[in-house]
Amino acid sequence: MTKTLGILGGMGPMATVDFIAKLIRLTPARRDQEHIPLLVHAVPQIPDRSACLLQSGESPLDALLKGINVLVSGGADGIAIPCNTAHYWHPELVRQCPVPIFHMADICADYLQQEQVCNVGLMATDGTLKAGFYPPRLAARGIETQLPTAALQQQIMQGIYAVKSGHTETGSLLLEEAFQQMLDSGAQRVILGCTEIPLALSQTRADLQHRGVDATNLLAAHAVDWSLTSPANQAA
């Protein structure tokens, strides 16, 4: 039975498109019919995740659950969320969802453990850093997390918002510089823990790309593997 992947997206819109493109590229298909059936719920009006975590803004949980319900009702056998910060609500989403929801941080941590990385930098939104779900998952696999300084984090956020507003070139310059600084401070690899960051760094130097860990790409690879190996309705 062919499994259908649900994508809870829109956070942001280009990040969702990037995830779908990576999913298609990673699928070993020879014809249209061999690609993964997708259901996409892309609603940019989901309340801002970082604003909720940092400024007591409106919670996105109800909107996330609504999207989950739309996907499950449509026949999704598993769900991917191409937004790092949204994974703060992963435990509650899983509790109310009858199909598996993949976790980006666990997927990244498993990959880095396989690569025998022991020290990794994390580039992410303020909200993802506040949510704090990456460091414990990495630590459980013996991996130390290096976080940006306050000044560097401000630059990372400027780069992320430049990409979100369509100024990708400006965002690329800011984020490439921040990426290099994290490597210079001793990180073996750097997790690109915001779905806008890989968009900005896609044209950067090959040596930098090799040191980056694209969480979006790993999520797509996991979804493809799930599609090819797991029976429908089996846990991820």
VEXMARGU-173293 format. One record per residue (C-alpha): x negated, y negated, z. Coordinates in steps of 0.02 Angstrom, whole numbers, plus 50000, padded with zeros to 5 digits. Example, Ala and Ser with C-alpha at 12.3 -4.5 7.8 and 13.67 -1.06 7.14 Angstrom:
BEGIN
493855022550390/493165005350357/
***
This chain:
BEGIN
500005000050000/499304983049950/499144971450099/499654953250094/498554940250178/499394925450259/498414909150265/498884896350397/498114881050317/498274862550284/496974858350418/496324850050308/496994852650133/495324853850042/494674866150173/496144877550132/495754876649946/493914880249984/494394895650086/495514902449948/494144899649818/492894909149926/494144923049954/494394925149767/492524924549730/492164937849862/493524949849803/492774963749693/494174962549566/494044966549381/495784960249337/497144949249410/498084963849486/496594968749596/496554952349692/497294950549866/499114944949874/499174928349968/500494918850063/499914901050099/500704889550228/499774873150204/500594859250304/499424844450336/500704837050458/500204849550594/499724838250742/497864834250754/496984847850851/495544837150915/496704823050968/497664835551074/496114842451158/495204825951184/496564812851204/498074822551269/498914820451099/500364830751036/500044849451043/499984858350875/500534874850953/502364873950901/501884869350723/500594883350717/501864895850780/503124889850652/501834892750515/501444910050585/503284914450583/503464908450402/502004919550351/502594934850447/504364932750381/503664931850206/502784948550226/501004944250283/500074959450352/498664949050428/498304930550451/496764919650427/496654901750493/495344891550398/495194878750537/493964881250679/494764869850808/496464878350788/495694894150863/495854886351034/497674892051022/497204909250955/497664918751116/499434911651118/499654914250931/499104932350947/500284935051093/501764929850987/501234937450821/501554955650769/500124956050643/498254953250669/497554935450667/495694935150630/494554924850744/493204914650656/492044913650807/492054932450837/491704935350653/490234923050658/489564930750819/489624948350747/488704942550591/487334933550689/487104948750801/486864959550647/485604946850582/484674947850749/484814929150778/484524924250959/484694905250951/485974896150845/486494878050825/488324873350815/488984859350705/490834856850736/492164844050780/492274836250952/493844846550976/492984863050939/491574858751058/492844853951191/493814870051162/492214879551201/492634896251122/491034898251020/489694898851159/490454912951264/490764923851112/488984921251055/488284923851230/489214940451242/488124946151097/486514939251171/486484923351067/486084906351142/487064891451075/486214874751046/487414859951045/487084842850965/486584827851069/487924814751094/487154803550960/486994817750837/488774823350871/489394805950830/488504807050662/489254824250629/490994817450661/490674802850544/490164815150409/491694826150437/492904811650427/492024805150271/492394821950187/494194821950249/494454804650175/493744809850006/492014801950025/491094818350004/489444810649949/489324799850106/489834814750213/488514825650131/487114813450172/487634811950354/487894830650379/486324836150288/485294824750401/486164831550556/485904849350495/484044846350473/483914838750647/484674854250725/483424865350634/482004853850688/482564855550869/482304874350864/483894882550801/483574898150696/485214896050604/486624883150613/488464887750617/489474876450502/490924876950625/492084864750539/492864869050373/492404852050299/490534854550330/490254868150198/491164857050073/489914843250107/488374854350106/488824864749954/487614854949844/486224853049971/484484860749961/484444879649942/483274881550091/484524872650203/485984882850136/485034898750182/484914893050363/486754888450374/488104900450433/489694896150337/491114901150454/492374898950313/491424910850200/491254923750337/493124922750372/493474925550187/492264940250181/493114947950334/494824945850254/494224954450095/493484968850196/495114970350295/496104970650135/495054984450058/494834995650211/496254993650336/497995001050315/499404988250318/499894982150492/498284988950570/497394977450693/495914967450628/
***
